[in-house]
Amino acid sequence: MPFLIDKKEKNRLSPELFAICLLLAGSLQIMENLLPRIPVFPWLRLGLAYWILLPFLLRFGLVHTLFLFFSRNLTTLVYGGQVFSSFLISTSAGFLSFVLLSHLVRTAYQKKVLGLLGVSVLLATVFNVCQLVIVNLMLVGHQDFFFQLSPMLLWSVLSGGFIAFLVSRSSATLEGLFTSELEHNMQESSIPLPAFEKKKGFELLLSLVTFILIFAINLTIIQFVLSVVLLLITQFRSLKVLKYAWPFFFYIAWLHLFRTDGFYIYKDWITREGLEAFGFHAVRTVNIIICGQWLGSFVPYLFRAMPFNLHIKGIGYSLPLLPSIFGISISLGRDLFKQFKKREFSNLLDPVIKSLLEEFKRLETPLDQQYTDNKGE
C-alpha cells in the first residue's frame, strides 16, 4: 500500500526531504491564498497543502507531520503575507484534527478499512468543525455562527474528495520522493541565520506582550489607539497585508450589523449594539493581523536559539528559497492549470519537484540525483 512504511523498512525522513516537502506545502498554500474566497463563507478552502500533508502523515506519522504543518504555516505567515488570524485559526484547527485522527486514519488506511478518499474526507470534516469552533471563540462570539455547519460538512466531502484525487494521481511521484535518498552537502555553518541581538530580543518581548493585550482589552477605543501605535511601529508595512483579510471583515459585518438584537438605528437592519460589536471585532482583527506580521518578522531570529534537530535543519535548508516561494507558487499554479486544461492528471507534481531540485543546484547546494534519475527512467 503506498505511503505507509513497511515494518522492515527504515524511516527515510531527512532534513533535505523535510525541506522539499515544506517548500511544496508552502507553495500550495500560498497559491491557494491567491484564489478568491466566498465572502459569506471565507473559511471554505480546498486545503491544497494537504496534497502533501496527507501522504506525509500516512508515511511519517503524527510528530513529523505536526512539525511540517506548523513550519508550513510559519512560512506562509512570514513570506506569503498570510493574515495572522488565519494563521492562528488554521494552526489550531490543524493541530487538533491531526492529534485526534492521526492514529485512527493511519490504522484504518493500513488495514484497508479506509482508502485515500475516506481518510481525506474524514480529516477535512474534523478540521472544518474544529475551525468553526475556534473562529467562533476567537473572532466572532455570535450564537448564530454555526448556521454554516451544514454547508461546511458538504464542503468537507467535496474538498476531501478533490485532495484524495490529487494524491492518488501523484502517488507515484510522492512515493518516489519519500523513498529517495536526498543527500545535502550544505554545512550547518552556511545556513543563513541572522544573529539574535539584544535589541531584537526586547522587540520580540514587546510584540508578545502587545499580542496578549489585544485579547485582554475589551474597549473599542483602546483597540483603535493600539492599531495606530502598531501601524507606526511597523511603519505601515502591514497595510499591504490587510487587503487579504477583506472576507473576514465582510463576515464580521454580516454577523454583527445585521444579526444582532437591539435598538435599530437604520431601518430594521442595523442596531446600535450590532454596530458596536462590529467595530470592536473589526478593530481587534486588524490588530491581530498587524501584530502577527510584527511577530512574524522575528521567526528567522528564533532559529538561532533552537537546537538543530531534523526539523530545524530542514527549515534551515529551505531558507534560501523561502523568499522566492511566491514565484514558485505562481509557477506551480500555472503548470497545474495547463495540466488540468489538457486533462493530464498523472504525475502532477513532477514539474515543481524537479524545479525545486534545480533551484537547490543553482544555490550551489546540490542534492542527490537519485530521485530525478529514477523519474527519468
Secondary structure in CASP SS format (residue, H / E / C, confidence):
PFRMAT SS
TARGET T0000
AUTHOR 0000-0000-0000
METHOD secondary structure of the structure
MODEL  1
M C 1.00
P C 1.00
F C 1.00
L C 1.00
I C 1.00
D C 1.00
K C 1.00
K C 1.00
E C 1.00
K C 1.00
N C 1.00
R C 1.00
L C 1.00
S C 1.00
P H 1.00
E H 1.00
L H 1.00
F H 1.00
A H 1.00
I H 1.00
C H 1.00
L H 1.00
L H 1.00
L H 1.00
A H 1.00
G H 1.00
S H 1.00
L H 1.00
Q H 1.00
I H 1.00
M H 1.00
E H 1.00
N H 1.00
L C 1.00
L C 1.00
P C 1.00
R C 1.00
I C 1.00
P C 1.00
V C 1.00
F C 1.00
P C 1.00
W C 1.00
L C 1.00
R C 1.00
L C 1.00
G C 1.00
L C 1.00
A C 1.00
Y H 1.00
W H 1.00
I H 1.00
L H 1.00
L H 1.00
P H 1.00
F H 1.00
L H 1.00
L H 1.00
R H 1.00
F H 1.00
G C 1.00
L H 1.00
V H 1.00
H H 1.00
T H 1.00
L H 1.00
F H 1.00
L H 1.00
F H 1.00
F H 1.00
S H 1.00
R H 1.00
N H 1.00
L H 1.00
T H 1.00
T H 1.00
L H 1.00
V H 1.00
Y C 1.00
G C 1.00
G C 1.00
Q C 1.00
V C 1.00
F H 1.00
S H 1.00
S H 1.00
F H 1.00
L H 1.00
I H 1.00
S H 1.00
T H 1.00
S H 1.00
A H 1.00
G H 1.00
F H 1.00
L H 1.00
S H 1.00
F H 1.00
V H 1.00
L H 1.00
L H 1.00
S H 1.00
H H 1.00
L H 1.00
V H 1.00
R H 1.00
T H 1.00
A H 1.00
Y H 1.00
Q H 1.00
K C 1.00
K C 1.00
V C 1.00
L C 1.00
G C 1.00
L H 1.00
L H 1.00
G H 1.00
V H 1.00
S H 1.00
V H 1.00
L H 1.00
L H 1.00
A H 1.00
T H 1.00
V H 1.00
F H 1.00
N H 1.00
V H 1.00
C H 1.00
Q H 1.00
L H 1.00
V H 1.00
I H 1.00
V H 1.00
N H 1.00
L H 1.00
M H 1.00
L H 1.00
V H 1.00
G C 1.00
H C 1.00
Q H 1.00
D H 1.00
F H 1.00
F H 1.00
F H 1.00
Q H 1.00
L H 1.00
S H 1.00
P H 1.00
M H 1.00
L H 1.00
L H 1.00
W H 1.00
S H 1.00
V H 1.00
L H 1.00
S H 1.00
G H 1.00
G H 1.00
F H 1.00
I H 1.00
A H 1.00
F H 1.00
L H 1.00
V H 1.00
S H 1.00
R H 1.00
S C 1.00
S H 1.00
A H 1.00
T H 1.00
L H 1.00
E H 1.00
G H 1.00
L H 1.00
F H 1.00
T H 1.00
S C 1.00
E C 1.00
L C 1.00
E C 1.00
H E 1.00
N C 1.00
M C 1.00
Q C 1.00
E H 1.00
S H 1.00
S H 1.00
I C 1.00
P C 1.00
L C 1.00
P C 1.00
A C 1.00
F C 1.00
E C 1.00
K H 1.00
K H 1.00
K H 1.00
G H 1.00
F H 1.00
E H 1.00
L H 1.00
L H 1.00
L H 1.00
S H 1.00
L H 1.00
V H 1.00
T H 1.00
F H 1.00
I H 1.00
L H 1.00
I H 1.00
F H 1.00
A H 1.00
I C 1.00
N C 1.00
L C 1.00
T H 1.00
I H 1.00
I H 1.00
Q H 1.00
F H 1.00
V H 1.00
L H 1.00
S H 1.00
V H 1.00
V H 1.00
L H 1.00
L H 1.00
L H 1.00
I H 1.00
T C 1.00
Q C 1.00
F C 1.00
R C 1.00
S C 1.00
L H 1.00
K H 1.00
V H 1.00
L H 1.00
K H 1.00
Y H 1.00
A H 1.00
W H 1.00
P H 1.00
F H 1.00
F H 1.00
F H 1.00
Y H 1.00
I H 1.00
A H 1.00
W H 1.00
L H 1.00
H H 1.00
L H 1.00
F H 1.00
R C 1.00
T C 1.00
D C 1.00
G C 1.00
F C 1.00
Y E 1.00
I E 1.00
Y E 1.00
K C 1.00
D C 1.00
W C 1.00
I E 1.00
T E 1.00
R H 1.00
E H 1.00
G H 1.00
L H 1.00
E H 1.00
A H 1.00
F H 1.00
G H 1.00
F H 1.00
H H 1.00
A H 1.00
V H 1.00
R H 1.00
T H 1.00
V H 1.00
N H 1.00
I H 1.00
I H 1.00
I H 1.00
C H 1.00
G H 1.00
Q H 1.00
W H 1.00
L H 1.00
G H 1.00
S C 1.00
F C 1.00
V H 1.00
P H 1.00
Y H 1.00
L H 1.00
F H 1.00
R H 1.00
A H 1.00
M C 1.00
P C 1.00
F C 1.00
N C 1.00
L H 1.00
H H 1.00
I H 1.00
K H 1.00
G H 1.00
I H 1.00
G H 1.00
Y H 1.00
S H 1.00
L H 1.00
P H 1.00
L H 1.00
L H 1.00
P H 1.00
S H 1.00
I H 1.00
F H 1.00
G H 1.00
I H 1.00
S H 1.00
I H 1.00
S H 1.00
L H 1.00
G H 1.00
R H 1.00
D H 1.00
L H 1.00
F H 1.00
K H 1.00
Q H 1.00
F H 1.00
K H 1.00
K C 1.00
R C 1.00
E C 1.00
F C 1.00
S C 1.00
N C 1.00
L C 1.00
L C 1.00
D H 1.00
P H 1.00
V H 1.00
I H 1.00
K H 1.00
S H 1.00
L H 1.00
L H 1.00
E H 1.00
E H 1.00
F H 1.00
K H 1.00
R H 1.00
L C 1.00
E C 1.00
T C 1.00
P C 1.00
L E 1.00
D C 1.00
Q C 1.00
Q H 1.00
Y H 1.00
T H 1.00
D H 1.00
N H 1.00
K H 1.00
G H 1.00
E C 1.00
END
